[in-house]
Amino acid sequence: MMKRLCTGIMLMAMTSILNAQNLKKEDVTGFWKLKESGFYENKKKVIKDFDDCRLMRNYAIRDDGFAVYNYTEESSGNCMPSEPRLSFWRIVEDRLQFYAGDQILEEVRVTFNKDKTITLSTYKPEQIKVDGDRLAEKIINTIHYDILEKKD
């Protein structure tokens, strides 16, 4: 019985390793434009309502290790670009880290989609507890996602 259990665990581990996506520099470099954004609530996807201004958000992930994030606010006809965020980027397992110096500005899991888009979702290695404030705890632990399409 114990031998079967160990064999089963080893098979599951090997399957997990083989199925893990191999994140490579050439898969993530380029100009990526926001296609969809949202968050997960009770394990269900909630898509944010975005207009043309917010859909102008983009990442330029360069192969020299620099990344530029352009963020646009307001509504159609009144788009207000923010100051572009310049950072470095690196691959850590299945994630991208955007950083400056010793500070991680953003860390996201990368998922490759069948339609050749990528999904960047908030990386939270563990839940954060907020004593006495369930709403703050819910907000801080919310997983957000952005679906990005590569532009040539």
N, C-alpha and C positions, 0 to 999 in steps of 0.2 A: 504494500500500500504506500509506504513512504517513498519507495523508488518511483512509483507512478506519479506521485505528487511532485517530486523533484524534477522528473522528466517534463511534466506539464508546465512547471514554472520556467524551466529552461526554454521550452518551445515558445512560450508566450514572450519571454525576453528577446529571443532571436527574431520573432515576428515583428515585435515593436521596433527593434533596431533596423530591420530591413525595410519597414514601412515608413520610417522617419524620413522627412524630406531633407535633402542635402542642400543647404543654403549656400550658394556660391555668389561671389562678387558680381559676375557677369549677369546673374539673374535679377539683381536689384539695382544696378546702375542704370541711369537714364533719367528722363523727364517723366514724372508721374503726375497725372491730373486726377483730382477727386471725382469719383463717379457716384458714390453713395457713402453715407455716413450714418452712424446710429450707435445704439448700445444694446446690451442684453438685460432684460428684466424677467425674472423668474424663468430663466433659460430660453426665453423667446426673444427674437430679434425685433427691435423697435427702430424703424427707419426714421431719421430726422427729415423734416421738410426743408429742403434747400432750394433757394432760388438761384438765378444765374450768377449773382455776385459770389455767393459762398461756394458755388461749384468752380470758381476760378482758383481755389486753393490748390497748391501743388508742391511737390518735392522735386528738387533737382539733386539726384544722388550721383556724385561724380566719382570716377574710378581713381582719382588722386586722393581720396579719403575725406573730401569736403562734401557738405550737403547744405542746401539752401531750402528753407521752408518758407513759402509765401502764403500768407493768410489774409483773406479778404472778408470784410464785414459789411453791414448795412443791407440794403435790398436793391433789386434791379433798378437801374437808372441812377443809383446813388452809391455806387461801389466805393468803399474806402479801404485801400490796401494798407496793411500794417507794415512796420519795419521788417524786412526779411530777416529770418533767423539763420545766421551762418553758424555751422557747427562742424565737427568732425563726425564720422560714423565708422562703426565696426560691426562685424558679425560675431555674435556670441551664441553658439549652438543654433537654435531655430529663431533667433531674434536679431533685431537691429538695435544698436544703441547709438543715439545721437548725443554727443557730449562736447563739452568745452572744458579744458583743463581736467580737473578731478571730478567735475560735476556732470552727472548724467541728466540731460535735459528731457529726454524721452526714451523709453525702452518699449519696444513693440514686438509681438510675435508676428512672423510672416507666414502667410498661407498662400500657396499658389492655387488659383482657381482655374477651372476648365476653360473659361472664356478668355484666358490669357491675362486676366487682371490679377492683382494681388490684394490680399486683405491684411492690413496692419491692425492688430488688436492689442489693447493695453496689456502689458505684462505685469501681473501681480503675483509674486511668488507665494504670498500668504495673505490671509485676511487680516485687516487691521481692526482692532477693537477700539471703540470710542465709548467710554463709560458714561452712561446716563443720556446719550444722545443717539437714538436708533437711526434718525434721519441722516445725521452726519456720517454715521458708520455705513449706511447704505450708499450714500453718495461717494464716499471715499473708496469704496470697494466695487463700484460699478465698472464693468468692462466695456469700454468704448471701442468702436471699430471704424475704419475707413477703408473703402474699396477704391483702389486706384487703378487707372488704366494708363499704359505706357503710350506716350506720344513720340512720334519719330521726328 
